[in-house]
Amino acid sequence: MPLTTRNWATQAGYPQAGPALPTLPPSAQAGVSNAIGELQANHLFGGPGPTNVTATYGWRIDRQNAPAGFVNLSVQRNGVGAPSTVASVFLPTVLNIAPGPGGPAAQPFASRISELLRAVRRGLEESFATYAAGPPAQITRREVTGNFSS
């Protein structure tokens, strides 16, 4: 089965729905979409250190805490306190073929990298589409699942 996305399969401490930014600015749709579009394969995985992987148009994508074996990529509003999240996708670390920190550079599979990036971006867009204003504001987390097509 090729890479796809689904609602996050709940694990202890990481429920399917998560807290979200209480109110969205009028420019949210464009800003969030632009931030997701800025995401690159070398942003997906990484070791300890700064987790802010993109920042554009008042939004950022951070690598957040996640259960073992996953990376949690979250779209968040810059300059506001928690909760600032409007989208979240869990990415299994076994899919790490991306170049850069944490990724095996010996595996330059361009088609796989493109497929992985498309799945993560799609998961973030789908999660953002579940945003519900509060209180409490919430989003449904998404998960990348399946195997590479090639």
DRENKE-607823 format. One record per residue (C-alpha): y, x, z; residue number from 1. Coordinates in Angstrom, 2 decimals, padded with zeros to 5 digits, always signed. Example, Ala and Ser with C-alpha at 12.3 -4.5 7.8 and 13.67 -1.06 7.14 Angstrom:
BEGIN
<<-004.50, +012.30, +007.80>, 1>,
<<-001.06, +013.67, +007.14>, 2>,
This chain:
BEGIN
<<+000.00, +000.00, +000.00>, 1>,
<<+003.36, +001.55, -000.98>, 2>,
<<+006.12, +002.02, +001.57>, 3>,
<<+007.60, -001.25, +002.68>, 4>,
<<+009.42, -002.67, +005.68>, 5>,
<<+008.57, -005.33, +008.22>, 6>,
<<+009.83, -006.56, +011.55>, 7>,
<<+009.23, -003.93, +014.20>, 8>,
<<+005.83, -004.31, +015.86>, 9>,
<<+006.89, -004.48, +019.50>, 10>,
<<+005.91, -001.56, +021.71>, 11>,
<<+006.52, -001.11, +025.42>, 12>,
<<+010.23, -000.65, +026.05>, 13>,
<<+011.15, -001.25, +022.40>, 14>,
<<+011.24, -005.01, +021.77>, 15>,
<<+011.63, -006.50, +018.31>, 16>,
<<+015.17, -007.76, +018.97>, 17>,
<<+017.84, -005.41, +020.25>, 18>,
<<+021.39, -005.68, +021.54>, 19>,
<<+024.11, -005.52, +018.94>, 20>,
<<+027.87, -005.04, +018.64>, 21>,
<<+029.41, -008.24, +020.09>, 22>,
<<+031.93, -008.81, +017.28>, 23>,
<<+032.12, -007.50, +013.74>, 24>,
<<+035.36, -006.51, +012.06>, 25>,
<<+036.15, -008.21, +008.72>, 26>,
<<+035.27, -005.03, +006.82>, 27>,
<<+031.82, -004.73, +008.42>, 28>,
<<+029.68, -005.56, +005.39>, 29>,
<<+031.31, -002.98, +003.14>, 30>,
<<+031.51, -000.34, +005.87>, 31>,
<<+027.89, -000.72, +006.94>, 32>,
<<+026.64, -000.70, +003.33>, 33>,
<<+028.69, +002.43, +002.61>, 34>,
<<+027.30, +004.21, +005.69>, 35>,
<<+023.74, +003.30, +004.68>, 36>,
<<+024.46, +004.56, +001.16>, 37>,
<<+025.58, +007.92, +002.58>, 38>,
<<+022.20, +008.45, +004.28>, 39>,
<<+020.24, +011.35, +002.77>, 40>,
<<+016.60, +012.41, +003.17>, 41>,
<<+017.50, +015.46, +005.25>, 42>,
<<+019.17, +013.12, +007.79>, 43>,
<<+015.99, +011.20, +008.57>, 44>,
<<+014.17, +013.67, +010.78>, 45>,
<<+015.37, +016.43, +013.02>, 46>,
<<+014.93, +018.23, +016.25>, 47>,
<<+017.02, +018.18, +019.39>, 48>,
<<+020.75, +018.36, +019.01>, 49>,
<<+023.42, +016.09, +017.57>, 50>,
<<+021.95, +012.79, +016.49>, 51>,
<<+024.91, +011.57, +014.46>, 52>,
<<+023.63, +011.99, +010.90>, 53>,
<<+026.37, +010.27, +008.90>, 54>,
<<+029.85, +009.01, +009.67>, 55>,
<<+031.90, +007.11, +007.13>, 56>,
<<+034.29, +004.15, +006.93>, 57>,
<<+034.24, +003.67, +010.72>, 58>,
<<+030.44, +003.53, +010.92>, 59>,
<<+027.75, +006.11, +011.65>, 60>,
<<+023.98, +006.38, +011.51>, 61>,
<<+022.43, +007.96, +014.58>, 62>,
<<+018.92, +009.06, +015.43>, 63>,
<<+018.28, +007.23, +018.70>, 64>,
<<+015.53, +007.19, +021.29>, 65>,
<<+012.23, +005.88, +019.94>, 66>,
<<+008.60, +005.65, +020.98>, 67>,
<<+006.34, +008.64, +020.35>, 68>,
<<+005.57, +009.05, +016.67>, 69>,
<<+008.74, +007.33, +015.43>, 70>,
<<+012.39, +008.01, +014.66>, 71>,
<<+014.89, +005.23, +015.36>, 72>,
<<+017.77, +005.26, +012.88>, 73>,
<<+020.60, +002.98, +013.97>, 74>,
<<+023.86, +001.98, +012.28>, 75>,
<<+026.64, +001.94, +014.88>, 76>,
<<+030.38, +001.33, +014.98>, 77>,
<<+032.52, +004.39, +015.68>, 78>,
<<+034.92, +004.33, +018.61>, 79>,
<<+033.40, +001.49, +020.62>, 80>,
<<+031.23, +001.50, +023.71>, 81>,
<<+027.67, +000.25, +023.89>, 82>,
<<+026.38, -001.87, +022.39>, 83>,
<<+027.67, -000.66, +019.05>, 84>,
<<+024.53, -001.12, +016.92>, 85>,
<<+024.37, -003.49, +013.94>, 86>,
<<+021.09, -002.33, +012.33>, 87>,
<<+018.00, -000.35, +013.32>, 88>,
<<+014.87, +000.88, +011.58>, 89>,
<<+011.89, +002.70, +013.08>, 90>,
<<+010.42, +005.40, +010.85>, 91>,
<<+006.95, +006.90, +011.50>, 92>,
<<+007.19, +010.67, +011.86>, 93>,
<<+003.98, +011.09, +009.84>, 94>,
<<+006.10, +010.27, +006.77>, 95>,
<<+008.22, +013.39, +007.31>, 96>,
<<+008.22, +015.21, +003.98>, 97>,
<<+011.99, +015.52, +003.77>, 98>,
<<+013.54, +018.94, +003.34>, 99>,
<<+015.71, +020.36, +006.08>, 100>,
<<+015.42, +020.41, +009.86>, 101>,
<<+012.05, +019.13, +010.99>, 102>,
<<+010.71, +018.68, +007.45>, 103>,
<<+008.17, +020.88, +005.69>, 104>,
<<+010.12, +022.56, +002.90>, 105>,
<<+006.81, +023.46, +001.26>, 106>,
<<+006.39, +019.86, +000.09>, 107>,
<<+009.17, +019.15, -002.43>, 108>,
<<+007.86, +015.78, -003.59>, 109>,
<<+010.99, +014.33, -005.17>, 110>,
<<+009.41, +010.93, -005.88>, 111>,
<<+008.16, +010.62, -002.29>, 112>,
<<+011.52, +011.61, -000.87>, 113>,
<<+013.22, +008.96, -003.04>, 114>,
<<+010.67, +006.31, -002.04>, 115>,
<<+011.12, +007.13, +001.66>, 116>,
<<+014.90, +007.03, +001.45>, 117>,
<<+014.80, +003.67, -000.41>, 118>,
<<+012.51, +002.20, +002.26>, 119>,
<<+014.72, +003.37, +005.14>, 120>,
<<+017.90, +002.11, +003.47>, 121>,
<<+016.22, -001.23, +002.71>, 122>,
<<+015.08, -001.51, +006.34>, 123>,
<<+018.61, -000.89, +007.61>, 124>,
<<+020.07, -003.48, +005.21>, 125>,
<<+017.40, -006.01, +006.24>, 126>,
<<+018.07, -005.37, +009.92>, 127>,
<<+021.81, -005.78, +009.38>, 128>,
<<+021.12, -009.10, +007.66>, 129>,
<<+019.59, -010.35, +010.95>, 130>,
<<+022.79, -009.70, +012.92>, 131>,
<<+023.62, -012.70, +015.07>, 132>,
<<+026.90, -012.92, +016.94>, 133>,
<<+026.57, -013.42, +020.65>, 134>,
<<+026.67, -013.60, +023.40>, 135>,
<<+024.34, -011.91, +023.40>, 136>,
<<+024.70, -010.37, +019.96>, 137>,
<<+021.34, -009.22, +018.60>, 138>,
<<+019.60, -007.67, +015.63>, 139>,
<<+015.96, -007.58, +014.61>, 140>,
<<+014.67, -004.05, +014.33>, 141>,
<<+012.74, -003.16, +011.18>, 142>,
<<+009.93, -000.65, +010.62>, 143>,
<<+008.89, +001.39, +007.59>, 144>,
<<+005.16, +001.00, +007.01>, 145>,
<<+002.56, +001.78, +004.34>, 146>,
<<+001.83, +004.89, +002.32>, 147>,
<<+003.52, +006.77, -000.46>, 148>,
<<+002.89, +005.41, -003.94>, 149>,
<<+002.14, +008.85, -005.37>, 150>,
